[in-house]
Amino acid sequence: MASTAAGKQRIPKVAKVKNKAPAEVQITAEQLLREAKERELELLPPPPKQKITDQEELNDYKLRKRKSFEDNIRKNRTVISNWIKYAQWEESLKEIQRARSIYERALDVDHRNVTLWLKYAEMEMKSRQVNHARNIWDRAITILPRVNQFWYKYTYMEEMLGNIAGCRQVFERWMEWEPEEQAWHSYINFELRYKEVEKARTIYERFVIVHPEVKNWIKYARFEEKHGYIAHGRKVYERAVEFFGEEHVDENLFVAFARFEETQKEFERVRVIYKYALDRIPKHQAQELFKNYTMFEKKFGDRRGIEDVIVSKRRFQYEEEVKANPHNYDAWFDYLRLVESDADADTVRDVYERAIANIPPIQEKRHWRRYIYLWINYGLYEELEVKDPERTRQVYQACLELIPHKKFTFAKIWLLFAQFEIRQKNLQAARKIMGTAIGKCPKNKLLKGYIELELQLREFDRCRKLYEKYLEFTPENCTTWIKFAELETILGDIERARAIFELAIGQPRLDMPEVLWKSYIDFEIEQEEFENTRNLYKRLLQRTQHVKVWISYAKFELSVDGPDRLQKCRQIYEEANRSMRNCEEKEERLMLLESWRDFEKEFGTDSTRERVRKLLPEKVKKRRKLTAEDGSDAGWEEYYDYIFPEDAANQPNLKLLAMAKMWKKQQVITEDDETLPENGPPAAEETTKQSVEVAASPENRLTTASSRETAAETEQEKTYDDRDDDDDDDSSSSSESEEEEEEKGGERKESRSSEEDKE
């Protein structure tokens, strides 16, 4: 029955929302709160004031209030604010004993609440219960000794009461806990208020041990300085420097120490302090130190002192750089340059020894190039500045022992060592050094330097032997052959010099043969052996047909005095032109013809000038197809080519294309003539019609077809410039295809030329 009744129970209907669209005016939570605030719906009216008239009503009021406070405490004992309100209410009724009882009950609940202790002690002090207050402060600092507020208020109370001994006793109890710095300063200031300087000094002694920061040592020293104890202040600074040592040194300590000495007019002490600090503090941590040192020197020092400051600063900087990267040889060079300018020899040597100790880790010459100059500078310094030849010799020997000569060497070291021995008038040792160098690692520079050395000593037989050794070592070096021949020439042995040149040009491999041949030719010209010179030119032309050789040959014949010198020069030009007809380098052939033209301008006749002018080529602009690296089409490129008259005769399609250009020019002229009056001469139009009729003949069609086949074989698109430079540049860039224009122009122009030939 119960289940049946439950099944028949009706389910309440849910209201259906017909319109689910958002309302036109939206109401936010912020708006609701604002309206509630404006209407003050939550504000309750204040309770009515009650006026107590007799003791019974007062007792009744107290009973109700106490019951309310006790109820709140019973609800939650841990809410200390309820206890404090309750105690303060009792205090307001002058019920001190009741308030004291409430505070004690509250302390049983939470004895670590700082506010509770403070309110309790303040109540006792307000009611002038001093012993009770002392009792509370003692209990508070015993239970919570790290709460500084208790100590501050306790000492303040005792000092206000005039209990100086009691206050000092409280401070002593406080200092046993080694509190923060401000507590120590409060104790020191307390003693100073009562002129107890000695006791304050004792407190400072304990203070700098408990808190050994630099600023505390500085405060201690300034305290001594302020009270006139200068010796004590200096001693404090010295103890501080000794206390921190070199590991934990601080620039502020030295700056303060220096300023202290500066106020005492101890300027030498100031300099010593700054220099001592700069030698021990890293550069990036000594900016303020450098600044103060510079200012001090500007105020009390001379120019030398200021320079010392700057040098010290730069020296510090270089020390940091070489410590960060010992293989930074540029930093070593700068450092050495600095110490050489302002340091004694022992200091400079020490820096050099430190620098050369950083040997490159890889035995590759490129890594040693900068390093080797450290040794060179070291040797030169010992020789020129210190003037210690024995030590200089040791430097060079140590350097040569260090270099791996089997892999690479440095010729400059050997040469400098040998030159040093010569300056010491030890020629035998210098030759021994150079001989050892050539034996261990023969190089061009070493051999050349040894030869120059013997030349300066005028030992020509030794020079000959060295040249022979040199040429055995590098027979392809043309410069050596030339220098050897020049030496023999200077010595007057012409035949020996000629024999050396003959041996040189007979070598199978030479690095600069053109320089060697030129030197040989100049040698023969200098000796006025013109027949030998001609033979040399002929021998050279058998090996190479270079245009410069032909031009030089022609100029040589022109320079030789004789009745037929012009004819010989002209013959050489003609022979050169014939030999270079098949040359692929057209610019070289053009260079020859231009030289020939200049010669004829100066020495030739009209007929010879005209002949050379006809040989000059035509400058032609062409286009060629470019191909990218991957084989794709990269467009077209314009370039200039030269067509010589002999080449034009061998290419029939060139004439056809030239005629096409002439026809194009004629078309432009015809268009200009159309603007003339109707009675004007129609010669151009008739000529054009005739050329078109002639081009339509079968013979011209065959000629045009053959020219098209020839043009298709070239696979290049060409644009020719007229020799007279009269045609427009824009005419070559018409909208029509250039090939069609050239074909049409060729047909018409060729037909016109055939008509003219018939006439």
GICORNOR-V64977 format. One record per residue. N is the residue number from 1. PSI is psi in degrees with one decimal (none if undefined). Layout:
N_PSI / N_PSI
This chain:
1_-38.3 / 2_-43.3 / 3_-35.7 / 4_-40.8 / 5_-37.9 / 6_-36.3 / 7_-31.7 / 8_-6.9 / 9_134.8 / 10_138.3 / 11_128.4 / 12_141.1 / 13_141.0 / 14_133.6 / 15_129.4 / 16_133.4 / 17_115.1 / 18_-44.7 / 19_107.1 / 20_5.4 / 21_149.1 / 22_147.5 / 23_154.3 / 24_-39.4 / 25_115.0 / 26_135.7 / 27_125.4 / 28_164.4 / 29_-35.1 / 30_-39.5 / 31_-38.7 / 32_-43.0 / 33_-38.7 / 34_-41.5 / 35_-38.5 / 36_-39.3 / 37_-40.3 / 38_-39.5 / 39_-14.3 / 40_53.7 / 41_-28.7 / 42_-5.2 / 43_129.6 / 44_146.7 / 45_143.8 / 46_150.1 / 47_152.2 / 48_142.9 / 49_139.3 / 50_131.3 / 51_119.5 / 52_130.2 / 53_-23.3 / 54_175.4 / 55_-35.2 / 56_-44.3 / 57_-38.1 / 58_-43.8 / 59_-39.3 / 60_-42.4 / 61_-43.6 / 62_-40.4 / 63_-44.3 / 64_-43.1 / 65_-43.0 / 66_-41.9 / 67_-39.1 / 68_-45.7 / 69_-42.1 / 70_-36.1 / 71_-43.2 / 72_-39.9 / 73_-39.7 / 74_-36.4 / 75_-44.6 / 76_102.0 / 77_-24.6 / 78_-9.5 / 79_100.4 / 80_-26.2 / 81_-33.5 / 82_-41.2 / 83_-44.3 / 84_-42.2 / 85_-41.3 / 86_-46.6 / 87_-40.9 / 88_-31.6 / 89_-42.1 / 90_-36.9 / 91_-37.0 / 92_-23.8 / 93_8.8 / 94_23.2 / 95_72.3 / 96_-39.8 / 97_-42.9 / 98_-43.1 / 99_-41.1 / 100_-40.4 / 101_-39.7 / 102_-44.9 / 103_-39.6 / 104_-42.4 / 105_-40.6 / 106_-39.2 / 107_-30.8 / 108_-31.1 / 109_-48.9 / 110_94.2 / 111_-2.9 / 112_9.6 / 113_116.3 / 114_-41.8 / 115_-38.1 / 116_-45.3 / 117_-42.8 / 118_-44.2 / 119_-38.7 / 120_-47.7 / 121_-39.4 / 122_-36.9 / 123_-42.9 / 124_-37.8 / 125_-35.3 / 126_-37.9 / 127_8.6 / 128_33.3 / 129_79.9 / 130_-46.9 / 131_-39.3 / 132_-42.4 / 133_-43.3 / 134_-41.6 / 135_-43.7 / 136_-44.4 / 137_-39.4 / 138_-46.1 / 139_-39.7 / 140_-47.7 / 141_-18.3 / 142_-41.7 / 143_-41.7 / 144_75.5 / 145_-15.0 / 146_-0.2 / 147_103.0 / 148_-24.2 / 149_-37.1 / 150_-46.4 / 151_-45.2 / 152_-46.4 / 153_-35.7 / 154_-48.8 / 155_-37.0 / 156_-42.4 / 157_-45.3 / 158_-39.7 / 159_-37.5 / 160_-31.8 / 161_-7.4 / 162_12.8 / 163_76.2 / 164_-42.6 / 165_-42.5 / 166_-39.7 / 167_-44.1 / 168_-36.8 / 169_-41.1 / 170_-43.7 / 171_-41.4 / 172_-42.4 / 173_-36.8 / 174_-42.5 / 175_-22.1 / 176_-25.4 / 177_1.0 / 178_64.4 / 179_-170.2 / 180_172.6 / 181_-36.3 / 182_-33.3 / 183_-42.2 / 184_-42.1 / 185_-34.9 / 186_-41.4 / 187_-43.9 / 188_-44.0 / 189_-34.5 / 190_-44.8 / 191_-37.2 / 192_-28.0 / 193_-25.4 / 194_21.5 / 195_31.0 / 196_72.9 / 197_-40.7 / 198_-43.2 / 199_-37.4 / 200_-40.4 / 201_-40.7 / 202_-41.0 / 203_-41.8 / 204_-39.0 / 205_-43.3 / 206_-36.5 / 207_-46.1 / 208_-16.9 / 209_-40.2 / 210_-42.1 / 211_82.9 / 212_51.3 / 213_159.4 / 214_-40.8 / 215_-31.6 / 216_-38.3 / 217_-39.8 / 218_-39.7 / 219_-39.8 / 220_-46.5 / 221_-39.3 / 222_-32.2 / 223_-44.4 / 224_-40.6 / 225_-39.0 / 226_-35.4 / 227_11.6 / 228_10.2 / 229_77.7 / 230_-44.2 / 231_-41.0 / 232_-41.4 / 233_-45.7 / 234_-39.2 / 235_-37.3 / 236_-45.4 / 237_-44.5 / 238_-41.3 / 239_-38.3 / 240_-44.2 / 241_-42.0 / 242_-36.1 / 243_-45.3 / 244_-27.2 / 245_-163.6 / 246_-14.6 / 247_-37.7 / 248_36.7 / 249_145.9 / 250_136.6 / 251_-29.6 / 252_-35.0 / 253_-43.9 / 254_-35.4 / 255_-44.9 / 256_-40.8 / 257_-44.9 / 258_-41.2 / 259_-36.4 / 260_-46.4 / 261_-32.1 / 262_-38.9 / 263_-24.0 / 264_7.0 / 265_27.3 / 266_77.2 / 267_-35.5 / 268_-38.7 / 269_-39.0 / 270_-46.4 / 271_-43.2 / 272_-41.2 / 273_-47.0 / 274_-45.2 / 275_-39.8 / 276_-42.9 / 277_-41.9 / 278_-28.0 / 279_-13.4 / 280_-13.4 / 281_134.6 / 282_151.2 / 283_-42.0 / 284_-13.0 / 285_4.8 / 286_27.3 / 287_-45.7 / 288_-34.1 / 289_-46.6 / 290_-41.0 / 291_-46.7 / 292_-35.5 / 293_-43.4 / 294_-44.1 / 295_-39.9 / 296_-45.0 / 297_-35.2 / 298_-34.0 / 299_-41.8 / 300_-7.4 / 301_179.0 / 302_-173.5 / 303_-37.4 / 304_-39.7 / 305_-41.1 / 306_-42.2 / 307_-37.0 / 308_-38.2 / 309_-46.4 / 310_-42.6 / 311_-41.7 / 312_-40.4 / 313_-45.8 / 314_-37.3 / 315_-40.6 / 316_-41.7 / 317_-44.7 / 318_-36.1 / 319_-41.5 / 320_-38.9 / 321_-45.0 / 322_-24.4 / 323_-38.9 / 324_-39.4 / 325_95.8 / 326_-20.5 / 327_13.8 / 328_86.7 / 329_-26.3 / 330_-39.0 / 331_-37.7 / 332_-41.2 / 333_-45.9 / 334_-41.1 / 335_-44.4 / 336_-39.0 / 337_-36.9 / 338_-48.1 / 339_-28.3 / 340_-33.4 / 341_-22.7 / 342_67.4 / 343_162.9 / 344_169.8 / 345_-37.8 / 346_-39.9 / 347_-42.7 / 348_-43.1 / 349_-40.3 / 350_-42.9 / 351_-40.0 / 352_-43.4 / 353_-38.9 / 354_-36.5 / 355_-47.6 / 356_-11.4 / 357_-16.7 / 358_76.8 / 359_138.0 / 360_137.8 / 361_-19.4 / 362_136.3 / 363_68.0 / 364_139.0 / 365_-32.7 / 366_-26.7 / 367_-17.5 / 368_-7.9 / 369_-42.8 / 370_-36.1 / 371_-37.3 / 372_-24.4 / 373_-20.9 / 374_-44.2 / 375_-42.1 / 376_-47.1 / 377_-35.4 / 378_-47.4 / 379_-42.9 / 380_-35.5 / 381_-44.6 / 382_-34.2 / 383_-45.5 / 384_-37.6 / 385_-53.0 / 386_-26.1 / 387_50.8 / 388_88.9 / 389_-36.0 / 390_-43.4 / 391_-34.6 / 392_-43.9 / 393_-40.4 / 394_-36.7 / 395_-48.0 / 396_-42.2 / 397_-41.9 / 398_-38.0 / 399_-44.6 / 400_-31.4 / 401_-25.7 / 402_-32.6 / 403_131.4 / 404_89.0 / 405_-20.9 / 406_-26.0 / 407_-43.9 / 408_165.7 / 409_175.4 / 410_109.7 / 411_-30.7 / 412_-32.8 / 413_-46.4 / 414_-44.3 / 415_-41.2 / 416_-39.0 / 417_-45.1 / 418_-42.0 / 419_-34.4 / 420_-42.9 / 421_-34.0 / 422_-39.8 / 423_-26.4 / 424_7.8 / 425_36.9 / 426_74.5 / 427_-38.7 / 428_-41.2 / 429_-37.2 / 430_-44.7 / 431_-36.1 / 432_-39.8 / 433_-46.3 / 434_-37.9 / 435_-41.6 / 436_-40.1 / 437_-46.0 / 438_-34.5 / 439_-39.6 / 440_-45.5 / 441_80.0 / 442_127.3 / 443_156.0 / 444_-42.8 / 445_-37.1 / 446_-47.9 / 447_-42.3 / 448_-43.0 / 449_-38.0 / 450_-40.3 / 451_-44.2 / 452_-35.9 / 453_-46.3 / 454_-30.9 / 455_-41.3 / 456_-30.7 / 457_-1.1 / 458_35.4 / 459_80.4 / 460_-33.0 / 461_-41.2 / 462_-36.8 / 463_-41.9 / 464_-45.1 / 465_-40.0 / 466_-38.7 / 467_-40.1 / 468_-43.5 / 469_-40.0 / 470_-44.7 / 471_-27.3 / 472_-33.4 / 473_-44.8 / 474_82.6 / 475_-14.5 / 476_-1.0 / 477_104.6 / 478_-33.9 / 479_-38.7 / 480_-44.0 / 481_-44.2 / 482_-44.6 / 483_-38.7 / 484_-45.7 / 485_-39.0 / 486_-39.2 / 487_-46.1 / 488_-33.9 / 489_-43.4 / 490_-36.9 / 491_-4.3 / 492_7.6 / 493_83.4 / 494_-44.1 / 495_-38.2 / 496_-39.1 / 497_-41.2 / 498_-38.5 / 499_-37.4 / 500_-42.4 / 501_-40.1 / 502_-41.5 / 503_-37.7 / 504_-47.2 / 505_-11.9 / 506_-1.2 / 507_141.0 / 508_-25.5 / 509_128.2 / 510_145.6 / 511_-33.0 / 512_72.4 / 513_-32.9 / 514_-36.3 / 515_-39.3 / 516_-46.6 / 517_-40.9 / 518_-42.2 / 519_-40.6 / 520_-43.9 / 521_-43.8 / 522_-35.2 / 523_-45.8 / 524_-37.2 / 525_-40.7 / 526_-34.6 / 527_-0.9 / 528_33.5 / 529_79.5 / 530_-31.7 / 531_-41.4 / 532_-36.4 / 533_-43.1 / 534_-40.7 / 535_-37.7 / 536_-42.9 / 537_-41.5 / 538_-41.3 / 539_-37.6 / 540_-37.7 / 541_-20.8 / 542_-25.3 / 543_-35.0 / 544_146.9 / 545_35.0 / 546_142.7 / 547_-32.8 / 548_-31.1 / 549_-44.8 / 550_-45.3 / 551_-42.3 / 552_-39.9 / 553_-44.9 / 554_-42.9 / 555_-33.4 / 556_-48.1 / 557_-33.9 / 558_-30.7 / 559_-19.3 / 560_123.3 / 561_132.1 / 562_159.7 / 563_-29.5 / 564_27.5 / 565_-36.0 / 566_-39.9 / 567_-40.2 / 568_-41.5 / 569_-42.8 / 570_-37.5 / 571_-38.8 / 572_-41.2 / 573_-43.4 / 574_-42.9 / 575_-39.2 / 576_-40.8 / 577_-39.5 / 578_-41.6 / 579_-22.2 / 580_11.7 / 581_-33.5 / 582_13.2 / 583_136.4 / 584_-28.7 / 585_96.1 / 586_-26.9 / 587_-35.9 / 588_-40.6 / 589_-39.2 / 590_-39.2 / 591_-41.4 / 592_-45.6 / 593_-36.5 / 594_-40.2 / 595_-40.4 / 596_-42.1 / 597_-43.0 / 598_-38.3 / 599_-44.9 / 600_-31.4 / 601_-34.9 / 602_-38.1 / 603_-9.9 / 604_-178.7 / 605_179.0 / 606_-40.3 / 607_-41.9 / 608_-35.2 / 609_-42.5 / 610_-36.5 / 611_-43.3 / 612_-35.5 / 613_-36.7 / 614_-22.9 / 615_-15.3 / 616_144.1 / 617_168.5 / 618_133.1 / 619_124.2 / 620_136.3 / 621_128.4 / 622_165.0 / 623_140.8 / 624_153.1 / 625_135.8 / 626_146.3 / 627_131.9 / 628_174.0 / 629_-32.2 / 630_5.5 / 631_-2.6 / 632_164.8 / 633_127.5 / 634_16.2 / 635_-160.2 / 636_153.7 / 637_135.1 / 638_140.8 / 639_167.1 / 640_137.2 / 641_161.7 / 642_129.3 / 643_115.0 / 644_155.5 / 645_-39.6 / 646_-37.7 / 647_-36.8 / 648_-34.7 / 649_-29.0 / 650_-4.0 / 651_98.0 / 652_-30.0 / 653_-17.1 / 654_-39.0 / 655_-40.1 / 656_-42.7 / 657_-36.3 / 658_-38.9 / 659_-33.8 / 660_-39.4 / 661_-40.3 / 662_-37.8 / 663_-39.6 / 664_-40.9 / 665_-38.1 / 666_-34.4 / 667_-41.1 / 668_-41.4 / 669_-39.6 / 670_-42.0 / 671_-35.5 / 672_-34.3 / 673_-21.6 / 674_-21.1 / 675_-4.7 / 676_168.6 / 677_162.5 / 678_-29.2 / 679_5.7 / 680_166.2 / 681_123.6 / 682_28.7 / 683_-42.0 / 684_-40.1 / 685_-43.3 / 686_-42.0 / 687_-39.1 / 688_-42.5 / 689_-43.6 / 690_-42.5 / 691_-35.5 / 692_-40.4 / 693_-41.9 / 694_-38.1 / 695_-22.9 / 696_-6.9 / 697_155.0 / 698_-36.8 / 699_-43.5 / 700_-30.8 / 701_-41.3 / 702_-42.2 / 703_-40.5 / 704_-40.7 / 705_-42.4 / 706_-37.6 / 707_-34.1 / 708_-41.2 / 709_-41.1 / 710_-40.8 / 711_-31.1 / 712_-27.2 / 713_-25.7 / 714_-28.5 / 715_28.5 / 716_141.5 / 717_122.8 / 718_145.5 / 719_118.9 / 720_140.6 / 721_141.6 / 722_144.3 / 723_-31.9 / 724_-8.9 / 725_38.3 / 726_-23.4 / 727_156.9 / 728_149.1 / 729_-27.8 / 730_-21.6 / 731_-25.6 / 732_-10.4 / 733_44.7 / 734_167.4 / 735_-21.4 / 736_160.5 / 737_138.6 / 738_-34.0 / 739_-41.0 / 740_-40.2 / 741_-46.2 / 742_-37.7 / 743_-46.1 / 744_-44.6 / 745_-37.6 / 746_-42.7 / 747_-49.2 / 748_-40.6 / 749_-37.2 / 750_-37.7 / 751_-39.7 / 752_-41.7 / 753_-33.9 / 754_-36.3 / 755_-41.9 / 756_-36.5 / 757_-38.8 / 758_-42.5 / 759_none
